[in-house]
Amino acid sequence: MVQAKINIAIDGYSSCGKSTLAKELARELGYTYIDSGAMYRAITLYLLRNDVPIQDEEKVAAALQNIQLSFHPHSSGQVAEMYLNGENVEPYIRDLLVADKVSQVAAIASVREFAVAQQQAMGKHKGIVMDGRDIGTVVLPDAALKIFMTADPEVRAIRRYKELAAKNPGIEMEEVIRNLQLRDYTDTHRAESPLRQAPDARVLDNSDITREEQLQIVLGWANEILSRLNPES
């Protein structure tokens, strides 16, 4: 008997560990993980590399016609990695230069339409875990499980600093805090698909819990839903 699968949408503020949870959850359930943020980062990288002015929406929209995004499995069997026009750009989309611009790029209507259309196509066959800012509200509004992640701003800043310092040893904490504040403001105030909690989302505050604890909490939520869909399993 074929087991029914669900889509899981994870939204929340930056540096709450959405991607980490989504990857672990997908691995535990045998689902496909889609990093929607990587798509926006790859688009941002393309615009920066090609000197496309982010404030010029017409030029940005035209540039999208030259962008092809895809996910390819890592040779080691790890989660899929982001490819931009056939190039693996995972090493480049996580740096601070991209981080400083990605929220602005993601707020552009044509960019969101471009990315959302691809994300929705990926979710049609179920068995997807996708994280981002508008997954439960716009991309996968019918997802069976919606999670809204949050954490104390200071905790988020420390996490982000540790992540960036590994690649940028000279980075200052103040710079990280400013970046987080800018991203929070941009994400929650943009006209197109602002970050907000879906009415039926379950809130996960991971300020004071471990990765393993949060994974077990969410696995419990997912299995609760799956047991109703597959009562004889």
DAWO-V341589 format. One line per field, one symbol per residue. psi: psi as a letter, one per 40 degrees, with the letter a starting at -180 (. if undefined). A space follows every 50 residues. Layout:
BEGIN
psi: ???
END
This chain:
BEGIN
psi: hhhiiiihhhiiiifefdddddddddddefihhhgdddddddddddddde fhhdegddddddddeehhiihhiideeaiiihhhfehhededeeiddddd eddddeehddddddddddddddedeifhhhiadfdddddgeehdhhhhii ihdddddddddddddddgdeiidddddddddddddddeeidhgihihide ihhhhfdfiidddddddddddddddddddgde.
END
